[in-house]
Amino acid sequence: MKHIFVVNPIAGEKPISAEKMSSIIDSSCKDIDYSVYSTKGRGDAWTYVKKRCEQAKDDGETVRFYACGGDGTLNEVVNGAVGFSNVSVTNYPCGSGNDFIKYYGVREDFLRVCELVDGVETPIDLILIGDRYCVNVCNFGFDTVVAETADRMRGKNRGGKSGYMKGVARAFITAMKTRCRIAVGDEVVCPEELLSCTISNGRYVGGSFKCAPNSLNNDGMMDICVVKPISRLKFVKLLKPYTAGKHLEDPAFSDCLTYRQGKKVKVSGESGFRFSLDGELIDMCEFIAEIIPSAINFVIPKRLAAGLSGSC
C-alpha cells in the first residue's frame, strides 16, 4: 500500500510543514512506502488527490491518503478520493477545529501515525450538495457568521477555538435571525426564519459544539437540527447545554428546536444566503443535500475500532 500524506502548511495555530511531517513519520513508523505532498492553496488538495487516485487506479495500486490539517483539508482530500474503490482516507488532525474525528474520540487518538497506518477501514456516509461532498456538517444562519469570523481569524493566524468564540460573539450581535425555508423530505421544518441549522453526518461543529448528539455516520441518514429565533437572554441560557449536546433532552428547548433525520433536505434562502460546508463558506441561495451511504472508507486507529458496533 502507498501512504500519501497531504499537508496543509497553513492549517491550525501551529502549522506543520512537509519536512516536519516527514520527520514525524520517520521517527514513529518503519518500512512504509510513503510520500508527503504540501498543498499550494485552497482547492489544491482536491485536485492533487483526484489526479493521484486516477493514476493509482491505472497502475492497480492501493492508496491511503492522510489529510494533515483540519476539517477543510479532510473535506478536500475526501472530495478528491470519493468514487475510487482502491482508496481510503484518514485524518492527521492539526487544524483549527478538527471536528469530524471527535465522532470517534479525541484529537490525540489520531495523532499517532503508526496507529493510522495500522488502522481499520470503515465505510462512512457522505452528504452531497451540488457537486461537492460534505464529510462532517453543513450549517448556516447564526453559524454562518461564526464561520466567516473564524475564517478571517485563520487568515490572520489567530484561528483555533478563539476564532470560533469571537465568531459567536459577533453573531450574537448581528445574526440572531435568518430568513430561509427548510424541508426534510416532504416535511417543512422551517417555513420562514431561524436562528441556526445544522445538517450533520458527524456530531460536532465549531470546535466544541455537539450539535448532533444522535448522529451516526454510517446509518444512511442526515441529522437536521433547526433552532428557531430566540431572545438573546434565552440564547445565553441555552448555550451551555447546546454546547454539551444536551439540547435534545432539555425541556428548555422544547419550544424552539426541531430535530429530524432524513435522506434529503431542501434549503431555500434569500439573496446573499451563505452556508458553511465543513468550514468552507459557500454562496448559494438554494440547494439540496442528499445522503450518500457508505461513500468512502475512512480509517480509524485499531484500538478505537473495538468500540464501534454500528454506533459510537
N, C-alpha and C positions, 0 to 999 in steps of 0.2 A: 504494500500500500504506500502511496505517496502522501506525505503530510505537508500541506501548504498553509503557512501562517500569514494571514493578510493583516498587516499592521496599519492602523490609522495613527500616524505620528503626531496628531494634534488632539487626540481623544483624551478626555479626563483632565484632572488638575495636575497630574504628574505623567505627562505623555511618555510612551515607551517607543524608542527608536528601533529600527530593524536590527541594528547592531546589538542593542540591549536584549532584544527578543532572542536573537541567535545565542547570546551568552547564557540566557536562562535555559534554553533548550539543551545546549551542550552540557551544562552543569547538572542537569536533572535526568536526562534521557541519553541512553547509549544505543548506537546502531540502528537509528531510524533514518529512513530516507526522507529528508525534508528540504524545503526551501522557504525563504521569507520574502514577501513582497510588501513594499511600502507604498501606500496609496498616495496619489498625487493631488487629490481634491475630491469634492463631492461627486459621486457617481462613478468614480474610477474603480472602486472595489467591485461594483456590479458588472461593469464592462470586462474587467480582468477575469473575474471568476467565470463568467459565462464563456469567454473565449477559451479559458483553460479547461473547462468542462467539455467543450466540443472537441478539443484536442485529445483529452483523455478517452473520450468515447471512441474516437477514431483509432486510438492506439490500444484499446482494450484494457485501459489502466483504471484501477480503483483509487479514488482520491478522497481525502478528508481535508476539509477546509476549517481553519481555526480563525474566527473573527476576533482579532485582537483590538478591542475598542469597546464602545458601549452598544446600546440598542440600535443606534443608527448604522453602525458598522455591521452588526449582525444582520440587520434588515437588507443591506446591500448585498452581502455575501449570500444570503438565502435567495434573494431575487435572481442572482446570477446562477445559482446552483439548482433551483427548482426545475423538475422535469427530467433530471438525469438520474437514472437508477443506479449508476455506478459511483454515486457521490453521497457523502454525508457531511454534516456541518456541526460545529460546536462553537463555543464562545469562551475566549480568554478575557474576562471582564475587567478592562482597565479604562472604562469610560466614565461618564458623569453619573448616570442613573443605574445602569445595569439591572433594569427591572425584570427582564424576562427570566433570567436564571434564578430569581427569588422564588419562582414556582417550585424549584427543586430543593433549594437550600440557601446557603449564604454565599457571598462573593468568594470567600476563601476556598470553598469547595471546588471552584472552577479555576483556581489559580495554581493548581498543582498539575504541571504539564503532563507528567507521566501518567497521571490518573485519567487525563483526557485521551492520551494515546491509547491506553488500555480500556477506554470507556465502552459503554454499551450503547449501541444504536437503537433508538426508539422512534417509531413513526409518530409524527405530530401533525395536527391540522394547521392550516394557514387561512387567513382571511384575504379574499381577493377583492380589491377595489379598483375598477378600471383595469389597467394593465399592470398593476403593482400589488405585490403580496405584503400583507401585514403579519408579522410574527407575534407581536405582543398585544398592543392596544391601539385602537383608533379613538380619539377623544376630541371634544370640541365644546364650545360655549366658554364658560369660565376657564376651562383648561387650555383653550387656545391662547389666551393672554399669558397664562403661566408658561406655555411652551415658547411663545415669542420672546418673553423676557429671559428665560433660561438660555435660549439660542443666542441672544445678544450678549449675555454674560460669558458664554463659552467663547465668543469671538474676542472678548477682552481678557481671556484666560482667567475668568473668575466664575467658572461654572460650578458643577457639583451641586450638593444639597443647598448651598447658599443661593445659587441661581434660581432654583425652584422656589425657595421660600420668598425671595424677592418678587418672583412672579405671582405668588399667592397674594402678597401684599398689594401689588399693582392691580391685579384682577379684582380684589376686594373693593377697590375704589372705582374701577371703570367697567367691570364686566359682570354685574350681578344678574343680567337678563340678556338672553339672545333669542331672536325670533327664528324659528325653524319648525319643520314638521317631520316627525319620525314615525315610520310604520314598520313593525316587526311582523313579517308575513302579511296577513290581512288586517291585523290589529293596529290601529293608530294609538301609539303610546304617548305621543306629544303632538297635540293639534296646532299649537301656536308658538309657545315660548318655553324656555328652560333656563336653569342655572348652568347645568353641565350634563354631559352624556359621555359614557364610555361604552365602546363596543369591543369586547375583550375575548382574546384567546388565552392570554396569560392572566395574572392576578393583580399585579402591581403596576403603578404608574407614578411618574413624578418623583421618583427616588425613594418614596416611603409610603405612598397611599395604597392601601389594599382595596382597590376599587371593586374587584370581582372575586370575593372570597370563595364562591362556589364553582368557579370556572375550572374546567378540565380541558387540557389542550389536545385531547385525543378522543373526544366524545361526539365529534361531528356537529357541534353546536357552538354558537357565539353567546356570550352573556352580555346583556344590554342593561345598563343602569342609567336611568334618567332621574335627575334631581330637578324638581320644579323651582321656579323663582321663590326665594325666601328673604326675610329681612336680614340685615347684617348682624343683628343681635342673635338671631337664631342660627345663622351661619357659624358664628363663633362658638356657640354651644354644641353644634353638631360636628365640628371639625375633628375633634379628638376621636370620637367613636368611628367616624368615617375613615380616618387615617388607619385605625386599628382593624378595619374590616368588620366592625360590629353593626354596621348600619342596617343589615337585613333583619336583625333580631331586636333592634332598639325601637320601642314604641314611639319615640320622639320623631322618627322618620315616617310614620305611618301615613301622614297627610301630604308628604312632599316627595315621595320616592316611588318609582316604578321599576321593577326588576323582572326581566324576561329572558328566556332563552329562545334562540331562533336560528334558522339557516339562511335567512335573507332579510336584510334591513335596507329600507329606502329612506334617504335623508334629503330634504329639500330646504335650502336656506335662501336668504336674501342676497342681493348683490354685495360682493365683498366677503362672502362667507368663507371661512378658513377652518381647516381641521388639521389635527396632528396625527400622523401615521408613524408609529414607532419613533416619535420625536421629531419627524420631518414635517414641516408645515406645507400644506397643500392648499392652493386656491381653487375651489370647485363649489359651485352653488348647489349642485345636485349630484348625488352618487348613490350607487347600490353596493352594499357589502354582502358578500356571499362566503360561506364557509367551504373550504376545500379539504375534505377528510384525508388524513394520512398523506399529506402532500410532500413531505420530505423527512429524511431520517436525521434526527438530532441526537448528538452524542452526550451522554451524561457520565460522570465518574461511576465506576463499577460499584463502589460502596453505597452510592445513592440508589442504584437500580434495585437493590434488595427491598427498598421501602416502597417501590411502585407496584401497585396491583390494580391498575386501571384508574387509580386516583392518586392524589398526592397530599 
